[in-house]
Amino acid sequence: MSARTLTAAVGAACSAFVLLMAVPGSASAATGQFRYTYTTAEGYEAVGFLTNPASGECINLQGPASEPGSASRAPKNHTNATATVFLDADCNGDVYYTLPPGTGAGDRLLTRSVIFS
């Protein structure tokens, strides 16, 4: 094998390695269901849920037909990941509560967004 061929082979192998490292892996997800209660525009109690939600992504909670910006309540984390719920949308603000896997909070805990770790 000539030096030129060896250099080309090593260069190709390095390029393939760099390309492999640059390709993102599959997104991880919490396994299970996250549930919350909200009031519909008609005034009825309803339950919303997220099944196998993505980890590390903020999710704004809003039930069907609910008033935009209204808060959900009584979150229950039936996933295998920790859920952090926020009073503000987009997982912003200083008011948040952490729910370990398999736990829930009472009806008085209001939430507009959640992120799973």
N, C-alpha and C positions, 0 to 999 in steps of 0.2 A: 504494500500500500504506500503510495507516495505521500509526501508531506502535505501536498495540496489537498488530496482526497481525505486525509486524516483531519485536517483543519476544517474542511467542509462538513464532515460527519460530526465533529465535536460542536461546531456552530449550529448545525441542525438540531442536535440533541439539546443544547442549551436553549434554543428558541422554543422547542416543544415544551421544555420544563417551565419556562417563563409563561408561556401561553396557558399551560395547565394550572399554574398557580393563580393566574389572573381571572379565571372563570369562577364566578361565585358558586358556592354550594347551594343545595336546596334550602329554602327557608324553613326554619324550625317552627313548630307549632305546639301549643299547649294541647294536651289530649283531654277531652272531656267537654263539659258545657259550663258556660257562665250564664247565669240568669239574673234578671232584674225586673222590677215592676214599674209600670208607668200608667198614666191616665190618658185615655184616648180623647180626641177632640169632642166626642159625645159624652165624656164624663165617666166612662167605664174603666174598671181596673183591667189591666192586661199584663201578660208576662212576655218579655222579650228574651231572646237567648242568642248566644254566640256558640257555635259548635266548632271545636278544634281551632280556636283563634290563633292567628299568627303571633309569634313572640317578637318583642322588641318594636312593635308598631302600635302607635296610638290609635284607638278606635273610639270614635264619638258615638255615644249611645242615644238613639232616638227611635222610639217605637213608631210603628205605622200610624198615621193619622194624628200623631201627637203634635202639639204646638211647637214650632221651631224654637229651640233654645230652652225648652222646659226640661227640668231635671227628672231623671229616673230615680228610683229609690230601692232599698232593700236588696243590695247585690248579694249573690250567692256564688261562690267560686267552687264549682264542682270539676275543676281541671286539676292536672298534676303540676301546674306552675303557680307561682305567686302572682296575684293580680293586685295592681295598685290603681285604685279608683280616685278620680279627681272631681272636685266640685265644678271646675271650669272645663270648657271644651278644649280640645287639642292637647290634653294632658298638661295644661298650664296651671299656674297658681300655687299658692302656699297651702291650700286646703286639700289634703289627700289622705287616704286611708289604705293600709296594706292588708290584703286578705290572703293568708297562707292557703295552700291547696286544701280543699274540702271544708272550707269555713264560709260563713255568711255574716251579714250585719243586719241589724234591725231595720224596721220600716222608716226610721227617722234619718238614716244615712242617705243623703242626696248625692247623686253622681251624674256627670255629663260625659265622662270619658274614662277609658281604662287602658292600661298597658300591661302585658304579661311578660314575665322574665323567665 
